Amino acid sequence: MSAVDLRRRSDERFATFAAGLTDREWAQPSRCDGWTNHDVLAHLVIGLTIPLHRVLWAILRHGGSFDQANATLARDLAVRTTPAELLVQFNVASREPRGIGRLFPPRLLLGDHVIHELDITSALHREPAIPPDVLTAVLDTEVRIPNPFVPARAYAAGLHLHADDIPWKHNPRGVAQSLTVNALAADLASALAGRREAIERCYGDGLPILRQRMDSVTRAAPPRA
């Protein structure tokens, strides 16, 4: 299955789950620092629809900070659009992305959507229902493809990463096997995306290195994308 088809199928599954959330659940804080679950949904719609020039203008307005521009765009859309309305927009745009949604590599877009789904499900203490092939694709992308917004590949460099619940492993050559981080696949994916709550469910001799890398990046500019 192509990355585009995998992302569309995953989006359909997420939309079905999201349609059952209550207004109170949408208003709760997500695992994405400073964002409610409603804000996260707005961010997903923006990522599939907003024209590039609007993103660049927002970055300029925020002194060159993508992170601040990203947060403002999501919150502004959430303020004026209900979750139900956003889900309609999400379903349409997932089938035919516009703006920057057409520019992002499909695998990076899949990873962004899955990580933010986990931001919502984890905050609501729901078990994620993400299929193994989707988690495998997200983890492979995180450790192999540079992402300008989330330094997952840098976090993973030189570490052996093993998922406990699916047959996925990342074993870099020439690195001692003792430098290993284990977790459920969803938690590994979230931890590599900089989610501190997820890293608390990881274990292994390589965990101190992963924590140190996350701390150094967070002090400079906390990842949120």
ZAMARGU-4260 file (C-alpha; in steps of 0.2 Angstrom, whole numbers, plus 5000, padded with zeros to 4 digits):
<rodrens>
0) 5000/5000/5000 | 5007/5017/4995 | 5010/5030/5009 | 4996/5041/5002 | 4984/5026/5004
5) 4990/5022/5021 | 4988/5039/5027 | 4970/5041/5020 | 4965/5024/5028 | 4973/5030/5045
10) 4964/5046/5043 | 4947/5038/5041 | 4950/5027/5056 | 4955/5042/5066 | 4940/5052/5060
15) 4928/5038/5066 | 4936/5038/5083 | 4936/5057/5084 | 4917/5058/5080 | 4913/5050/5096
20) 4922/5063/5107 | 4912/5074/5118 | 4913/5093/5119 | 4921/5091/5136 | 4934/5079/5129
25) 4939/5091/5115 | 4941/5105/5128 | 4954/5094/5138 | 4973/5097/5137 | 4981/5086/5124
30) 4999/5078/5126 | 5005/5092/5114 | 5011/5105/5126 | 4999/5120/5127 | 4986/5113/5115
35) 4969/5106/5119 | 4962/5091/5109 | 4952/5104/5099 | 4968/5114/5095 | 4976/5098/5089
40) 4961/5094/5077 | 4962/5111/5070 | 4981/5109/5067 | 4978/5093/5057 | 4965/5103/5046
45) 4978/5117/5044 | 4991/5105/5039 | 4980/5098/5025 | 4973/5114/5018 | 4982/5131/5022
50) 4992/5139/5008 | 5010/5141/5010 | 5010/5160/5009 | 4999/5160/5024 | 5011/5149/5034
55) 5026/5160/5029 | 5016/5176/5034 | 5012/5169/5051 | 5030/5164/5054 | 5036/5182/5049
60) 5023/5189/5061 | 5030/5179/5075 | 5048/5184/5073 | 5053/5169/5062 | 5046/5156/5075
65) 5037/5142/5066 | 5032/5134/5083 | 5023/5150/5088 | 5015/5153/5071 | 5010/5135/5071
70) 5001/5137/5088 | 4993/5153/5084 | 4986/5146/5067 | 4979/5131/5076 | 4971/5140/5091
75) 4963/5154/5080 | 4955/5141/5069 | 4949/5131/5084 | 4941/5147/5092 | 4930/5150/5076
80) 4927/5132/5071 | 4918/5118/5081 | 4926/5100/5082 | 4911/5094/5072 | 4914/5107/5058
85) 4933/5103/5059 | 4930/5084/5056 | 4920/5088/5041 | 4934/5098/5034 | 4947/5085/5039
90) 4938/5071/5030 | 4937/5081/5014 | 4955/5087/5015 | 4961/5070/5019 | 4955/5064/5002
95) 4961/5079/4992 | 4974/5089/5002 | 4977/5107/4997 | 4990/5120/5000 | 5005/5114/5011
100) 4995/5097/5012 | 5001/5094/4994 | 5019/5098/4998 | 5023/5088/5013 | 5030/5070/5009
105) 5016/5058/5012 | 5025/5048/5026 | 5029/5064/5036 | 5011/5069/5035 | 5006/5051/5041
110) 5018/5053/5055 | 5011/5070/5060 | 4993/5063/5060 | 4997/5048/5070 | 5007/5057/5083
115) 4993/5069/5086 | 4981/5056/5087 | 4991/5048/5101 | 4992/5066/5109 | 4973/5065/5110
120) 4971/5046/5115 | 4984/5047/5128 | 4977/5063/5136 | 4960/5054/5137 | 4967/5038/5143
125) 4961/5029/5128 | 4969/5014/5121 | 4975/5018/5103 | 4969/5007/5090 | 4982/5011/5077
130) 4986/4996/5066 | 5003/4988/5066 | 5007/4993/5048 | 5004/5011/5052 | 5014/5011/5067
135) 5028/5002/5058 | 5028/5015/5044 | 5028/5030/5057 | 5043/5022/5066 | 5052/5019/5050
140) 5050/5037/5045 | 5055/5044/5062 | 5072/5034/5062 | 5076/5036/5043 | 5069/5052/5036
145) 5075/5070/5042 | 5060/5080/5048 | 5063/5099/5049 | 5050/5101/5063 | 5053/5086/5074
150) 5071/5079/5077 | 5065/5061/5079 | 5080/5055/5068 | 5092/5064/5079 | 5084/5057/5095
155) 5086/5039/5088 | 5104/5041/5082 | 5115/5027/5088 | 5101/5019/5099 | 5093/5001/5097
160) 5074/5003/5097 | 5063/4988/5100 | 5044/4988/5100 | 5037/4976/5113 | 5020/4973/5104
165) 5024/4973/5085 | 5039/4965/5076 | 5048/4981/5073 | 5066/4985/5078 | 5079/4998/5073
170) 5097/4991/5075 | 5110/5003/5069 | 5126/4995/5064 | 5142/4997/5074 | 5133/5002/5090
175) 5133/4992/5106 | 5117/4982/5109 | 5117/4988/5127 | 5111/5005/5121 | 5093/4999/5119
180) 5076/5008/5122 | 5060/4997/5123 | 5042/5002/5123 | 5025/4998/5115 | 5026/5004/5097
185) 5014/5019/5100 | 5025/5025/5115 | 5041/5024/5105 | 5033/5034/5091 | 5027/5047/5103
190) 5044/5048/5113 | 5053/5050/5097 | 5042/5065/5093 | 5047/5073/5109 | 5032/5068/5120
195) 5038/5067/5138 | 5023/5058/5144 | 5027/5044/5132 | 5045/5043/5137 | 5040/5038/5155
200) 5034/5022/5148 | 5050/5017/5139 | 5064/5007/5147 | 5081/5001/5143 | 5100/5006/5145
205) 5098/5018/5131 | 5085/5028/5139 | 5096/5041/5148 | 5103/5046/5131 | 5086/5048/5124
210) 5081/5059/5139 | 5097/5069/5138 | 5094/5073/5119 | 5076/5077/5122 | 5081/5089/5136
215) 5094/5098/5126 | 5081/5101/5111 | 5067/5106/5123 | 5078/5119/5131 | 5081/5126/5114
220) 5064/5125/5106 | 5051/5112/5112 | 5045/5102/5097 | 5026/5103/5094 | 5022/5100/5076
</rodrens>
